[in-house]
Amino acid sequence: MKLFDIEYKEIIISESQRGLLFKDKQFARVLMPGVHKMLDYMNRYQVQVFEVLKTLQEGVSKEVIYLAELHTGAFAAHLQAWETAENEIGLVYQNNVLKDIKAPALRGAYWKTQHEIRVEKIDIGEDFAVDKKLAALLSNCKDDLLKLAAANAIASATVPERHVGFMEVDGVAVATLATGAHVWWKFNRKIAVTLLDCRLQNMEVNGQEILTRDRVSLRVNLSATWQIKQAEVVKAELADARDFLYRELQLALRAVVSTQTLDELLVDKNSLNQQVQAIVANKAAEYGIEVKSVGARDIVLPGEMKAILTQVVEAQKVAEANLIRRHEETQATRSLHNTAKVMEGNPVLLRLKELEILEKISGRISTLNVYGGLDGVMNDMVRLTDRSAK
């Protein structure tokens, strides 16, 4: 209804809203849920309506906060203001349940609703470790808002068994970490954690092309087991313990192989292992590393050298076989000679030997014809007839 430029206005604020009433563009008051009626002369009244259900997620706009600072009394019953100092964080609780984390040096406000909101502030200037109970809550939270806030607010590290952790803050080493989980507030600082594995470890040095003393090119594959014994020394002196040890094994292997011939290497690989380990172990011990063992897994020759070596080995085996054969023939001849000497002076033994031979021969034939008696068999003629040939 309009009469002489006077308009009757009806403003409805729902249960999930709050309204700010302005008269002549000046803040007048906060409108609570309900129906608000007023006579508006020359359209002097305006209303801004705000949703309050998502106050935790969205907070309150800067314009509203500014008005609240100018009109403290009018907003006291409607806004929950908060502010964090340079070294403070704010834990936001709704109905005593943690919902959000506010960074240092921030300010804001929430609309007051039927759900109580409070902000608990924690000084992280000196002690920035997160309480274990709170750390467990933040690490396993399901609420999306809190999960996102925790990801931006905390830094964490887990030190496994048989490991040592070293913590640096803004590039300065500040602590050695024990086994377990560690969580810190990362606002205003850069936190880095280095883990060193103190268990027994294995390293493979593959395909090192090296020249022997007699100028033969070969490739050696090496294995080593090692363990960090002084983690503090390793952390202070070495940028990468594994890279350091790998390089030292390469250098030691080259140094040892270059002083030996191919035959020496192939005859005694254990000597190569011992020499390499002795060189590397002394150097590694200076940096807190113990080299437990070193072993050459393979010594690989180039194709042409492998063929030559195969021929050499084959010739050696043939020579060995011939030597054994000659030795056996000599032994057989010597045995016959000894037997002949024994029979030479013993006619009866000779006769028994002849009969033994005759027995062996007769066992292989079907018919035996004897002429002139046994003396004829032994001295004249023996005719053997195979019955199957008849």
C-alpha positions as CSV (number, residue, x, y, z in Angstrom):
1,M,0.0,0.0,0.0
2,K,1.4,3.4,-0.9
3,L,0.0,6.8,0.3
4,F,1.9,10.1,-0.2
5,D,5.2,8.1,-0.9
6,I,4.7,6.1,2.3
7,E,5.2,2.4,1.7
8,Y,4.2,-0.3,4.1
9,K,7.0,-3.0,4.2
10,E,6.9,-6.5,5.6
11,I,10.2,-8.3,6.1
12,I,10.4,-12.0,6.9
13,I,13.6,-13.5,8.4
14,S,13.6,-17.3,8.5
15,E,15.0,-19.4,11.4
16,S,18.3,-19.9,9.5
17,Q,18.8,-16.2,8.7
18,R,19.8,-12.9,10.3
19,G,19.0,-9.5,8.9
20,L,20.7,-6.2,9.1
21,L,18.4,-3.2,8.9
22,F,19.7,0.0,7.4
23,K,18.0,3.4,7.5
24,D,19.2,6.0,5.1
25,K,22.1,3.6,4.5
26,Q,23.1,3.7,8.1
27,F,23.0,0.6,10.3
28,A,20.0,0.5,12.6
29,R,19.7,-2.9,14.2
30,V,19.9,-6.7,13.8
31,L,16.7,-8.5,12.8
32,M,16.1,-11.9,14.4
33,P,13.9,-14.6,12.8
34,G,10.3,-13.5,12.4
35,V,8.0,-11.1,10.6
36,H,9.0,-7.4,10.8
37,K,6.6,-4.7,9.6
38,M,7.4,-1.0,9.2
39,L,6.3,2.1,7.4
40,D,8.9,3.2,4.9
41,Y,8.8,6.9,3.8
42,M,10.6,7.5,0.6
43,N,12.2,4.0,0.6
44,R,14.6,4.9,3.4
45,Y,14.9,1.3,4.8
46,Q,17.0,-1.5,3.3
47,V,17.7,-5.0,4.7
48,Q,20.6,-7.4,4.1
49,V,19.8,-11.0,4.9
50,F,22.6,-13.5,5.9
51,E,22.4,-17.3,6.2
52,V,23.8,-18.6,9.5
53,L,23.6,-22.4,9.1
54,K,27.0,-22.5,7.5
55,T,28.7,-20.0,9.8
56,L,31.5,-22.5,10.7
57,Q,32.4,-23.0,7.1
58,E,31.9,-19.4,5.8
59,G,32.2,-17.3,9.0
60,V,31.1,-13.7,8.8
61,S,32.0,-11.2,6.0
62,K,34.5,-8.4,6.6
63,E,31.8,-5.8,6.2
64,V,29.7,-7.3,9.0
65,I,32.7,-7.5,11.3
66,Y,33.4,-3.9,10.6
67,L,29.9,-2.9,11.5
68,A,30.1,-5.0,14.6
69,E,33.2,-3.1,15.7
70,L,31.4,0.2,15.2
71,H,28.2,-1.0,17.0
72,T,29.5,-3.4,19.6
73,G,26.3,-3.3,21.7
74,A,24.0,-4.1,18.8
75,F,26.0,-7.1,17.7
76,A,27.1,-8.5,21.1
77,A,24.2,-10.9,21.3
78,H,24.5,-12.1,17.7
79,L,28.2,-12.5,16.9
80,Q,31.0,-14.6,18.4
81,A,34.2,-12.7,17.6
82,W,37.7,-14.3,17.7
83,E,41.3,-13.2,17.2
84,T,44.7,-15.0,17.3
85,A,48.0,-13.4,18.0
86,E,51.2,-13.8,16.0
87,N,52.2,-17.0,18.0
88,E,48.7,-18.4,18.7
89,I,46.4,-20.8,17.0
90,G,42.7,-21.1,17.6
91,L,40.9,-24.4,18.1
92,V,37.2,-23.9,17.2
93,Y,34.7,-26.0,19.1
94,Q,31.0,-26.4,18.4
95,N,29.1,-28.0,21.2
96,N,32.5,-29.1,22.6
97,V,33.4,-30.9,19.4
98,L,36.5,-29.7,17.6
99,K,35.5,-28.4,14.1
100,D,38.2,-26.1,12.8
101,I,41.7,-24.6,13.3
102,K,42.6,-20.9,12.9
103,A,46.0,-19.8,11.9
104,P,48.0,-17.2,13.8
105,A,47.4,-13.4,13.3
106,L,43.9,-13.8,12.1
107,R,40.5,-12.4,13.2
108,G,36.9,-13.2,12.4
109,A,33.5,-14.0,13.9
110,Y,30.7,-16.5,13.8
111,W,26.9,-16.0,14.0
112,K,25.5,-17.2,17.3
113,T,23.0,-20.0,16.9
114,Q,21.5,-22.7,19.1
115,H,24.9,-24.5,18.8
116,E,27.5,-23.0,21.2
117,I,30.8,-22.0,19.5
118,R,34.0,-21.2,21.4
119,V,37.6,-20.6,20.3
120,E,40.4,-22.0,22.4
121,K,43.8,-20.4,21.8
122,I,47.1,-22.1,22.2
123,D,50.6,-20.4,22.3
124,I,52.9,-22.1,19.8
125,G,55.8,-19.6,20.0
126,E,58.2,-21.9,21.8
127,D,56.5,-25.3,22.2
128,F,54.9,-26.2,18.9
129,A,54.5,-30.0,19.5
130,V,50.9,-31.1,19.2
131,D,49.5,-32.9,22.3
132,K,49.3,-36.7,21.6
133,K,45.6,-36.9,22.2
134,L,44.9,-34.0,20.0
135,A,47.4,-35.3,17.3
136,A,45.5,-38.6,17.2
137,L,42.2,-36.8,16.8
138,L,43.6,-34.6,13.9
139,S,45.2,-37.6,12.2
140,N,42.0,-39.6,12.1
141,C,39.3,-37.0,11.8
142,K,36.4,-37.6,9.4
143,D,34.9,-34.1,9.3
144,D,35.8,-32.5,6.0
145,L,36.3,-29.0,7.4
146,L,38.6,-30.2,10.2
147,K,40.5,-32.6,7.9
148,L,41.3,-29.7,5.5
149,A,42.3,-27.4,8.4
150,A,44.5,-30.1,9.9
151,A,46.3,-30.7,6.6
152,N,47.2,-27.0,6.5
153,A,48.0,-26.8,10.2
154,I,50.2,-29.7,11.2
155,A,53.4,-31.4,10.1
156,S,53.9,-35.1,11.1
157,A,56.5,-37.8,10.9
158,T,56.7,-41.4,12.0
159,V,60.0,-42.9,13.0
160,P,59.8,-46.7,12.5
161,E,61.7,-49.3,14.6
162,R,65.4,-49.4,14.1
163,H,65.4,-45.9,12.5
164,V,66.6,-42.6,13.8
165,G,64.8,-39.3,12.9
166,F,66.5,-35.8,12.8
167,M,64.3,-32.8,12.9
168,E,65.2,-29.4,11.4
169,V,63.3,-26.2,11.9
170,D,64.0,-23.4,9.3
171,G,67.1,-25.3,8.3
172,V,68.5,-25.7,11.8
173,A,68.8,-29.1,13.5
174,V,66.9,-29.0,16.7
175,A,66.2,-32.6,17.9
176,T,66.8,-36.3,17.4
177,L,63.5,-38.1,17.3
178,A,62.8,-41.4,19.0
179,T,60.7,-44.3,17.5
180,G,57.0,-43.4,17.2
181,A,54.7,-40.7,15.7
182,H,55.5,-37.0,16.1
183,V,53.2,-34.1,15.2
184,W,53.9,-30.3,15.2
185,W,52.1,-27.1,14.4
186,K,53.8,-25.9,11.3
187,F,52.6,-22.2,11.3
188,N,55.4,-19.6,11.1
189,R,58.1,-22.3,10.6
190,K,59.4,-24.8,8.1
191,I,59.8,-28.3,9.5
192,A,61.8,-31.1,7.9
193,V,62.5,-34.6,9.2
194,T,65.3,-36.9,7.9
195,L,65.0,-40.6,8.6
196,L,68.0,-42.9,8.7
197,D,67.5,-46.7,8.5
198,C,69.9,-48.4,11.0
199,R,69.0,-52.0,10.0
200,L,71.4,-54.2,7.9
201,Q,71.1,-53.2,4.3
202,N,72.2,-54.6,1.0
203,M,73.8,-52.7,-2.0
204,E,74.4,-53.9,-5.5
205,V,77.2,-52.4,-7.7
206,N,76.4,-53.7,-11.2
207,G,78.3,-53.7,-14.5
208,Q,81.6,-52.0,-13.6
209,E,83.8,-52.1,-16.8
210,I,87.4,-52.4,-15.5
211,L,90.8,-53.2,-17.1
212,T,93.0,-55.7,-15.3
213,R,96.8,-55.4,-15.0
214,D,97.2,-57.5,-18.2
215,R,94.9,-55.2,-20.1
216,V,91.8,-57.5,-20.2
217,S,88.5,-55.6,-20.1
218,L,85.9,-57.3,-17.8
219,R,82.7,-56.4,-16.0
220,V,82.3,-57.1,-12.2
221,N,79.0,-57.3,-10.3
222,L,79.5,-56.6,-6.6
223,S,77.3,-57.1,-3.6
224,A,77.8,-55.5,-0.1
225,T,76.0,-55.5,3.2
226,W,76.3,-52.5,5.5
227,Q,74.8,-50.8,8.5
228,I,74.6,-47.3,10.0
229,K,76.2,-47.4,13.4
230,Q,76.5,-43.7,14.2
231,A,73.5,-42.0,12.9
232,E,74.5,-38.6,14.2
233,V,77.8,-38.7,12.3
234,V,76.1,-39.9,9.1
235,K,73.6,-37.1,9.3
236,A,76.2,-34.4,10.0
237,E,78.8,-35.6,7.4
238,L,77.0,-37.2,4.5
239,A,74.3,-35.8,2.2
240,D,73.4,-39.4,1.1
241,A,75.0,-42.4,2.9
242,R,74.0,-44.9,0.2
243,D,75.4,-42.7,-2.6
244,F,78.6,-42.3,-0.7
245,L,79.1,-46.0,-0.1
246,Y,78.2,-46.9,-3.7
247,R,80.9,-44.5,-4.9
248,E,83.5,-45.9,-2.5
249,L,82.8,-49.5,-3.6
250,Q,83.3,-48.5,-7.2
251,L,86.6,-46.8,-6.6
252,A,87.9,-49.6,-4.4
253,L,86.9,-52.3,-6.9
254,R,88.7,-50.4,-9.7
255,A,91.8,-50.0,-7.6
256,V,92.0,-53.7,-6.7
257,V,91.2,-55.1,-10.2
258,S,93.7,-52.9,-11.9
259,T,96.5,-54.4,-9.9
260,Q,95.7,-58.0,-10.7
261,T,95.9,-60.2,-13.8
262,L,92.9,-62.0,-15.1
263,D,94.2,-65.4,-13.9
264,E,94.7,-64.1,-10.4
265,L,91.2,-62.8,-10.3
266,L,89.7,-66.0,-11.6
267,V,91.8,-68.2,-9.3
268,D,90.9,-66.4,-6.1
269,K,87.8,-64.2,-6.0
270,N,87.8,-64.3,-2.2
271,S,91.0,-62.3,-2.3
272,L,89.3,-59.6,-4.4
273,N,86.4,-59.5,-1.9
274,Q,88.7,-59.1,1.1
275,Q,90.8,-56.4,-0.5
276,V,87.8,-54.3,-1.5
277,Q,86.1,-54.7,1.9
278,A,89.3,-53.6,3.7
279,I,89.6,-50.4,1.6
280,V,85.9,-49.5,1.9
281,A,85.4,-50.5,5.6
282,N,88.2,-48.1,6.7
283,K,86.8,-45.2,4.8
284,A,83.2,-45.9,5.8
285,A,84.0,-46.2,9.5
286,E,85.1,-42.6,9.5
287,Y,81.5,-41.6,8.7
288,G,79.7,-43.9,11.1
289,I,79.0,-46.8,8.6
290,E,80.1,-50.4,9.1
291,V,80.6,-52.6,6.0
292,K,79.7,-56.1,7.0
293,S,80.6,-58.0,3.9
294,V,81.6,-57.6,0.2
295,G,81.3,-60.2,-2.5
296,A,81.9,-60.3,-6.2
297,R,78.8,-62.0,-7.6
298,D,79.9,-62.3,-11.2
299,I,83.1,-61.6,-13.3
300,V,81.8,-61.2,-16.9
301,L,84.3,-61.4,-19.8
302,P,83.8,-59.9,-23.2
303,G,82.7,-62.4,-26.0
304,E,86.1,-62.9,-27.7
305,M,87.9,-63.3,-24.3
306,K,85.3,-65.8,-23.1
307,A,85.8,-67.9,-26.3
308,I,89.6,-67.9,-25.8
309,L,89.2,-68.8,-22.2
310,T,86.9,-71.7,-23.1
311,Q,89.5,-73.0,-25.5
312,V,92.2,-72.8,-22.9
313,V,90.1,-74.6,-20.3
314,E,89.2,-77.3,-22.9
315,A,92.8,-77.8,-23.8
316,Q,93.7,-78.1,-20.1
317,K,91.0,-80.7,-19.6
318,V,92.2,-82.7,-22.7
319,A,95.7,-82.6,-21.4
320,E,94.6,-83.7,-18.0
321,A,92.6,-86.6,-19.5
322,N,95.6,-87.7,-21.6
323,L,97.8,-87.6,-18.6
324,I,95.3,-89.8,-16.6
325,R,95.0,-92.2,-19.5
326,R,98.8,-92.6,-19.8
327,H,99.0,-93.1,-16.1
328,E,96.4,-95.8,-16.2
329,E,98.2,-97.5,-19.2
330,T,101.5,-97.4,-17.3
331,Q,99.8,-98.9,-14.3
332,A,98.3,-101.7,-16.4
333,T,101.6,-102.5,-18.1
334,R,103.4,-102.5,-14.8
335,S,100.8,-104.9,-13.4
336,L,101.2,-107.3,-16.4
337,H,104.9,-107.2,-16.0
338,N,104.7,-108.1,-12.4
339,T,102.3,-111.0,-13.1
340,A,104.6,-112.3,-15.8
341,K,107.6,-112.3,-13.5
342,V,105.6,-114.2,-10.9
343,M,104.4,-116.8,-13.4
344,E,107.9,-117.1,-15.0
345,G,109.2,-119.0,-12.0
346,N,106.1,-120.9,-11.2
347,P,104.8,-123.4,-13.9
348,V,101.9,-124.5,-11.8
349,L,100.6,-120.9,-11.4
350,L,101.1,-120.3,-15.1
351,R,99.0,-123.5,-15.9
352,L,96.2,-122.4,-13.5
353,K,96.1,-119.0,-15.2
354,E,95.9,-120.7,-18.6
355,L,93.0,-122.9,-17.4
356,E,91.3,-119.8,-16.0
357,I,91.4,-118.1,-19.4
358,L,90.2,-121.3,-21.1
359,E,87.3,-121.5,-18.7
360,K,86.3,-117.9,-19.6
361,I,86.5,-118.7,-23.3
362,S,84.6,-122.0,-23.1
363,G,81.8,-120.3,-21.2
364,R,81.0,-118.3,-24.4
365,I,80.7,-121.3,-26.8
366,S,78.1,-124.0,-27.3
367,T,80.5,-127.0,-28.4
368,L,84.1,-127.7,-27.4
369,N,86.0,-130.5,-29.3
370,V,89.2,-131.7,-27.6
371,Y,91.9,-133.7,-29.5
372,G,95.0,-135.2,-27.8
373,G,93.8,-134.6,-24.3
374,L,94.4,-131.6,-22.1
375,D,97.9,-131.3,-23.4
376,G,96.5,-131.0,-26.9
377,V,94.2,-128.3,-25.7
378,M,96.9,-126.3,-24.2
379,N,99.8,-127.0,-26.6
380,D,98.5,-128.2,-30.0
381,M,95.1,-127.1,-31.3
382,V,91.8,-126.1,-29.8
383,R,88.8,-126.2,-32.2
384,L,85.7,-124.3,-31.1
385,T,82.5,-124.9,-32.9
386,D,79.4,-122.8,-32.5
387,R,76.4,-125.1,-32.6
388,S,74.1,-122.4,-33.9
389,A,76.3,-122.1,-36.9
390,K,75.5,-125.7,-38.0
